[in-house]
Amino acid sequence: MKMFAKLAFLSVLLVTLFGCASSGIYETHLPPPEDMNPVFMRYKELPGQKVFVVAVDPNGRWAFGYDNGRETLAEAAQAAAVKCDEARKKFNILSKANLFAVNNEVVYYNHK
């Protein structure tokens, strides 16, 4: 039950950060490309509480952000969301960011 509460809180946080700017943003939830696997494997090796966020557009382009070592998951989620948003802008990815993993648990496929 604690994990569900944490996931719900992180989802609300990410919606707050990215949902308000939904004008012109694709509301997609596409499977991440295989070339994300090495990035995710590096993320999994990080210590402490961590969050991984990803945005995948219909053309197969993607951006990500992750963060760890914060006092709370909410702080890690906020930092990861900001990093992903910066990458989305840099690579002109219009799809919104989605929560991919909390600690080492992949939650991306649970929120379709």
N, C-alpha and C positions, 0 to 999 in steps of 0.2 A: 504494500500500500504506500510506503514511503517513496518508492521509486516512481509510482504513478503520480504522486503529488509533485515530485520533482520534475517529471516530464511535462506535466500540465503547466507548471509554473514557467518552465523554460519555453514551452510553446507560446504561451501568452507573451512572454518577453520578446520573442522573435517576431511575433505578429505585430506587436507594438512598434518595434524598430523598423520593420519593413512593410507592414500592412498599410500604413498611412500614405505611403508613396506608391500606391498600386496603379496609378494612372500610367499607362504605357508599359506596365510590367506584365510579362506573361505569367499566368497563374498555372505553371506546369509543375508536374511532379514526375519527371522522367527518370529512368534508371541511370545511375552514374556510369560514365564510360570506364572501360577496363583500365585505362591509363591512370585512373585515380587510385588503383590498388597500392602502388608503392608509397604514395602520399599517406594513405590511410594506415599502412603498416608502420611508417615512421611515427604517426600519431599514436598508435597503440603502444609504442615503446615509452611514451612519455609518462613520467610519474605524476602522482597526485590526481586531484579532481580535474577533469578535462571535458571539453565540449568541441564537437566537430560540426561545422555548418557547410552546406554545399548548395550551389545554384547550377542547374543544368538547363541549357536552352535547347530548343527543337533542332538546332543545327549540330548538336553534339558538343558544343563548346561548354566549358564549365569553369566555375570559380569556387574557391573554398576559403575557409578560415578556421583555424582552431586555436585553442588557448588552454593552458594548464597552469597549475601552481598558484591559483587564486585561493582565497579563503573560502569562497562559496562557489557552487555551480553557477549561480546567477551571474556572478562577476565574470566567470570564464565564458559563459554564453554571450554576454554583452561584448566582451573583447573579441570573441570569435566572429560574431555577427558584424562588427565594425571591420574586421580584417576581410571578411567575405565581401562586404559592400564595397570596400576599396578595390578589391580584385574585379568585382563585377563592373565597376566604372572603368577601370583600366582596360579591360578586355571587351567592353561594350556588350555585356551579357544582360539582357533585359528580363530574364526569368528571375523570380523572387528566390530568396534564399530559404532553405529548409533545414531543419535540425536533422543531422545525419547520425550522430552518435553522442551518447552521454557516457563518460568514462569509456569502457570498452564494449558497451552494449549498443549495437546498431538499432536505431529506432525509426529510421527513414521510411521503412516499408510499413510501419504500423499506422501511419497518418495519411492515408490516401484520401 
